[in-house]
Each structure stands twice: as C-alpha cells, then as structure tokens.
Amino acid sequence: MNRQLTAIIEREGNGYVSLCPEVDVASQGDTIEEARRNLSEALELFFEMASPEEIRGRLHDEVYVTNVEVAVA
C-alpha cells in the first residue's frame, strides 16, 4: 500500500533537512533530491519497524502547509 505524505525541505548550513510532519520523521542530504530520497527511505524504515500502536499514535491524518503574515520589528 502506498501513502502520500508531506515532505518539508529546508536549507540548513551546506545541506538540506527534510521532515515529514505526519509522523515526525526527519532526514537530511547534501542536495534537495538527496534529502527527499533519504526522507523516503527513513519513512519506509519507520513503517516497516514501528508497531501498529506507534504508527497510530504518531500519524496525523491532517497536515496543512500554508503561509502566515506577521509583523516584524
């Protein structure tokens, strides 16, 4: 079974950090694509190794990525 999950990738130093907020799994890489690939591998390992109870406890079915406007001094 395949599942669509969110990947948030941001630059950190000389590389990139990737995060899946649905299950709070993160990874990193030297490029955006490497960070994405590594996150995908980390997620596959998580779903393979985690108990059903852990998956249910960590899985957020609704994650929203949006922008907010704030005043900056």
HUMO-V825496 format. One record per backbone hydrogen bond with DSSP energy under -0.5 kcal/mol. CO is the residue of the C=O (numbers start at 1). NH is the residue of the N-H. E is the energy in kcal/mol with one decimal. If there is no record, write none. Layout:
# HUMO-V825496
co	nh	e
CO	NH	E
CO	NH	E
This chain:
# HUMO-V825496
co	nh	e
7	9	-0.6
8	19	-2.3
10	17	-2.9
12	15	-2.0
15	12	-2.7
16	29	-2.1
17	10	-2.4
18	27	-2.4
19	8	-3.0
19	21	-0.6
20	23	-0.9
20	24	-1.2
20	25	-1.4
22	60	-1.9
25	20	-2.9
27	18	-2.3
29	16	-3.0
31	35	-2.5
32	36	-2.3
33	37	-2.7
34	38	-2.8
35	39	-2.0
36	40	-2.3
37	41	-2.2
38	42	-2.5
39	43	-2.7
40	44	-2.3
41	45	-2.3
42	46	-2.3
43	47	-2.7
44	48	-1.8
45	49	-2.5
46	50	-2.9
51	55	-2.4
52	56	-2.5
53	57	-2.3
54	58	-1.9
55	59	-2.4
59	61	-0.6
61	63	-0.6
64	66	-0.6
